[in-house]
Amino acid sequence: MFRLFVLFIVLLFNHSFVYANEAKTKFCTSLKDCRDKYLGTSIHRKKINFLTDAIENYSSKLNENEKAELYLERARSIVLEASGDTGYRGEIQLKVTHKPEYKNSQMQKAKSDLDLVIGLNQNLSESNKAKYREIYQLYESSL
């Protein structure tokens, strides 16, 4: 009986690890695909997913300015989504109100992206520096 119990526990943990590895969803097939999908939607939650996929899976060969662009755009979408702007457009513009805990955690993620970009500041292009200032101002006004 004890062996059966041990076997059950081992199978349970093994299944948990396998499932955890499959849980990470890829939204894109390439960096270009991620960019195209990002540009093709106005919904911030989708933009965040596409940009996260691009950063995690396809950004290793990018230069610092190209990486900075991804992080800046993700930070912008996070701030807008955390502030209640869903990005949905149509007959009505859908805005939501998030719990303070959710908003705070999302704002921390945006701040983390902005901090990462500021670490590259010496190598940033002028357009990325301007974009950083704009998004940081948006971040500050959303707190």
MODELLER restraints for C-alpha pairs under 7 A, 6 or more apart:
rsr = mdl.restraints
at = mdl.atoms
rsr.add(forms.Gaussian(group=physical.xy_distance, feature=features.Distance(at['CA:26:A'], at['CA:53:A']), mean=6.35, stdev=0.5))
rsr.add(forms.Gaussian(group=physical.xy_distance, feature=features.Distance(at['CA:27:A'], at['CA:50:A']), mean=6.16, stdev=0.5))
rsr.add(forms.Gaussian(group=physical.xy_distance, feature=features.Distance(at['CA:27:A'], at['CA:53:A']), mean=6.43, stdev=0.5))
rsr.add(forms.Gaussian(group=physical.xy_distance, feature=features.Distance(at['CA:28:A'], at['CA:34:A']), mean=5.21, stdev=0.5))
rsr.add(forms.Gaussian(group=physical.xy_distance, feature=features.Distance(at['CA:28:A'], at['CA:50:A']), mean=6.92, stdev=0.5))
rsr.add(forms.Gaussian(group=physical.xy_distance, feature=features.Distance(at['CA:28:A'], at['CA:53:A']), mean=6.85, stdev=0.5))
rsr.add(forms.Gaussian(group=physical.xy_distance, feature=features.Distance(at['CA:30:A'], at['CA:58:A']), mean=6.60, stdev=0.5))
rsr.add(forms.Gaussian(group=physical.xy_distance, feature=features.Distance(at['CA:31:A'], at['CA:54:A']), mean=5.58, stdev=0.5))
rsr.add(forms.Gaussian(group=physical.xy_distance, feature=features.Distance(at['CA:31:A'], at['CA:58:A']), mean=5.47, stdev=0.5))
rsr.add(forms.Gaussian(group=physical.xy_distance, feature=features.Distance(at['CA:34:A'], at['CA:50:A']), mean=5.31, stdev=0.5))
rsr.add(forms.Gaussian(group=physical.xy_distance, feature=features.Distance(at['CA:34:A'], at['CA:51:A']), mean=6.68, stdev=0.5))
rsr.add(forms.Gaussian(group=physical.xy_distance, feature=features.Distance(at['CA:34:A'], at['CA:54:A']), mean=5.86, stdev=0.5))
rsr.add(forms.Gaussian(group=physical.xy_distance, feature=features.Distance(at['CA:37:A'], at['CA:50:A']), mean=6.85, stdev=0.5))
rsr.add(forms.Gaussian(group=physical.xy_distance, feature=features.Distance(at['CA:38:A'], at['CA:47:A']), mean=5.06, stdev=0.5))
rsr.add(forms.Gaussian(group=physical.xy_distance, feature=features.Distance(at['CA:38:A'], at['CA:50:A']), mean=5.85, stdev=0.5))
rsr.add(forms.Gaussian(group=physical.xy_distance, feature=features.Distance(at['CA:38:A'], at['CA:51:A']), mean=6.97, stdev=0.5))
rsr.add(forms.Gaussian(group=physical.xy_distance, feature=features.Distance(at['CA:41:A'], at['CA:47:A']), mean=6.95, stdev=0.5))
rsr.add(forms.Gaussian(group=physical.xy_distance, feature=features.Distance(at['CA:42:A'], at['CA:87:A']), mean=5.08, stdev=0.5))
rsr.add(forms.Gaussian(group=physical.xy_distance, feature=features.Distance(at['CA:42:A'], at['CA:88:A']), mean=6.35, stdev=0.5))
rsr.add(forms.Gaussian(group=physical.xy_distance, feature=features.Distance(at['CA:43:A'], at['CA:86:A']), mean=5.88, stdev=0.5))
rsr.add(forms.Gaussian(group=physical.xy_distance, feature=features.Distance(at['CA:43:A'], at['CA:87:A']), mean=4.20, stdev=0.5))
rsr.add(forms.Gaussian(group=physical.xy_distance, feature=features.Distance(at['CA:43:A'], at['CA:88:A']), mean=5.48, stdev=0.5))
rsr.add(forms.Gaussian(group=physical.xy_distance, feature=features.Distance(at['CA:44:A'], at['CA:77:A']), mean=5.22, stdev=0.5))
rsr.add(forms.Gaussian(group=physical.xy_distance, feature=features.Distance(at['CA:44:A'], at['CA:81:A']), mean=5.81, stdev=0.5))
rsr.add(forms.Gaussian(group=physical.xy_distance, feature=features.Distance(at['CA:44:A'], at['CA:86:A']), mean=5.83, stdev=0.5))
rsr.add(forms.Gaussian(group=physical.xy_distance, feature=features.Distance(at['CA:44:A'], at['CA:87:A']), mean=5.44, stdev=0.5))
rsr.add(forms.Gaussian(group=physical.xy_distance, feature=features.Distance(at['CA:45:A'], at['CA:81:A']), mean=6.84, stdev=0.5))
rsr.add(forms.Gaussian(group=physical.xy_distance, feature=features.Distance(at['CA:47:A'], at['CA:77:A']), mean=6.75, stdev=0.5))
rsr.add(forms.Gaussian(group=physical.xy_distance, feature=features.Distance(at['CA:48:A'], at['CA:74:A']), mean=5.56, stdev=0.5))
rsr.add(forms.Gaussian(group=physical.xy_distance, feature=features.Distance(at['CA:48:A'], at['CA:77:A']), mean=6.26, stdev=0.5))
rsr.add(forms.Gaussian(group=physical.xy_distance, feature=features.Distance(at['CA:48:A'], at['CA:78:A']), mean=6.73, stdev=0.5))
rsr.add(forms.Gaussian(group=physical.xy_distance, feature=features.Distance(at['CA:51:A'], at['CA:70:A']), mean=6.33, stdev=0.5))
rsr.add(forms.Gaussian(group=physical.xy_distance, feature=features.Distance(at['CA:51:A'], at['CA:74:A']), mean=5.99, stdev=0.5))
rsr.add(forms.Gaussian(group=physical.xy_distance, feature=features.Distance(at['CA:55:A'], at['CA:70:A']), mean=6.93, stdev=0.5))
rsr.add(forms.Gaussian(group=physical.xy_distance, feature=features.Distance(at['CA:59:A'], at['CA:67:A']), mean=6.54, stdev=0.5))
rsr.add(forms.Gaussian(group=physical.xy_distance, feature=features.Distance(at['CA:64:A'], at['CA:120:A']), mean=7.00, stdev=0.5))
rsr.add(forms.Gaussian(group=physical.xy_distance, feature=features.Distance(at['CA:65:A'], at['CA:124:A']), mean=5.63, stdev=0.5))
rsr.add(forms.Gaussian(group=physical.xy_distance, feature=features.Distance(at['CA:65:A'], at['CA:125:A']), mean=6.61, stdev=0.5))
rsr.add(forms.Gaussian(group=physical.xy_distance, feature=features.Distance(at['CA:68:A'], at['CA:117:A']), mean=5.58, stdev=0.5))
rsr.add(forms.Gaussian(group=physical.xy_distance, feature=features.Distance(at['CA:69:A'], at['CA:128:A']), mean=6.76, stdev=0.5))
rsr.add(forms.Gaussian(group=physical.xy_distance, feature=features.Distance(at['CA:71:A'], at['CA:113:A']), mean=5.58, stdev=0.5))
rsr.add(forms.Gaussian(group=physical.xy_distance, feature=features.Distance(at['CA:71:A'], at['CA:117:A']), mean=6.98, stdev=0.5))
rsr.add(forms.Gaussian(group=physical.xy_distance, feature=features.Distance(at['CA:72:A'], at['CA:113:A']), mean=6.93, stdev=0.5))
rsr.add(forms.Gaussian(group=physical.xy_distance, feature=features.Distance(at['CA:72:A'], at['CA:114:A']), mean=6.71, stdev=0.5))
rsr.add(forms.Gaussian(group=physical.xy_distance, feature=features.Distance(at['CA:72:A'], at['CA:132:A']), mean=6.63, stdev=0.5))
rsr.add(forms.Gaussian(group=physical.xy_distance, feature=features.Distance(at['CA:75:A'], at['CA:110:A']), mean=4.50, stdev=0.5))
rsr.add(forms.Gaussian(group=physical.xy_distance, feature=features.Distance(at['CA:75:A'], at['CA:113:A']), mean=5.95, stdev=0.5))
rsr.add(forms.Gaussian(group=physical.xy_distance, feature=features.Distance(at['CA:75:A'], at['CA:114:A']), mean=6.73, stdev=0.5))
rsr.add(forms.Gaussian(group=physical.xy_distance, feature=features.Distance(at['CA:76:A'], at['CA:135:A']), mean=5.89, stdev=0.5))
rsr.add(forms.Gaussian(group=physical.xy_distance, feature=features.Distance(at['CA:78:A'], at['CA:106:A']), mean=6.39, stdev=0.5))
rsr.add(forms.Gaussian(group=physical.xy_distance, feature=features.Distance(at['CA:78:A'], at['CA:110:A']), mean=5.95, stdev=0.5))
rsr.add(forms.Gaussian(group=physical.xy_distance, feature=features.Distance(at['CA:79:A'], at['CA:107:A']), mean=6.19, stdev=0.5))
rsr.add(forms.Gaussian(group=physical.xy_distance, feature=features.Distance(at['CA:79:A'], at['CA:110:A']), mean=6.36, stdev=0.5))
rsr.add(forms.Gaussian(group=physical.xy_distance, feature=features.Distance(at['CA:79:A'], at['CA:139:A']), mean=6.08, stdev=0.5))
rsr.add(forms.Gaussian(group=physical.xy_distance, feature=features.Distance(at['CA:82:A'], at['CA:103:A']), mean=5.07, stdev=0.5))
rsr.add(forms.Gaussian(group=physical.xy_distance, feature=features.Distance(at['CA:82:A'], at['CA:106:A']), mean=6.03, stdev=0.5))
rsr.add(forms.Gaussian(group=physical.xy_distance, feature=features.Distance(at['CA:82:A'], at['CA:107:A']), mean=6.88, stdev=0.5))
rsr.add(forms.Gaussian(group=physical.xy_distance, feature=features.Distance(at['CA:83:A'], at['CA:142:A']), mean=6.41, stdev=0.5))
rsr.add(forms.Gaussian(group=physical.xy_distance, feature=features.Distance(at['CA:84:A'], at['CA:95:A']), mean=5.20, stdev=0.5))
rsr.add(forms.Gaussian(group=physical.xy_distance, feature=features.Distance(at['CA:84:A'], at['CA:96:A']), mean=4.56, stdev=0.5))
rsr.add(forms.Gaussian(group=physical.xy_distance, feature=features.Distance(at['CA:84:A'], at['CA:97:A']), mean=5.39, stdev=0.5))
rsr.add(forms.Gaussian(group=physical.xy_distance, feature=features.Distance(at['CA:84:A'], at['CA:98:A']), mean=6.76, stdev=0.5))
rsr.add(forms.Gaussian(group=physical.xy_distance, feature=features.Distance(at['CA:85:A'], at['CA:95:A']), mean=5.09, stdev=0.5))
rsr.add(forms.Gaussian(group=physical.xy_distance, feature=features.Distance(at['CA:85:A'], at['CA:96:A']), mean=6.71, stdev=0.5))
rsr.add(forms.Gaussian(group=physical.xy_distance, feature=features.Distance(at['CA:86:A'], at['CA:94:A']), mean=6.24, stdev=0.5))
rsr.add(forms.Gaussian(group=physical.xy_distance, feature=features.Distance(at['CA:86:A'], at['CA:95:A']), mean=5.90, stdev=0.5))
rsr.add(forms.Gaussian(group=physical.xy_distance, feature=features.Distance(at['CA:88:A'], at['CA:94:A']), mean=5.93, stdev=0.5))
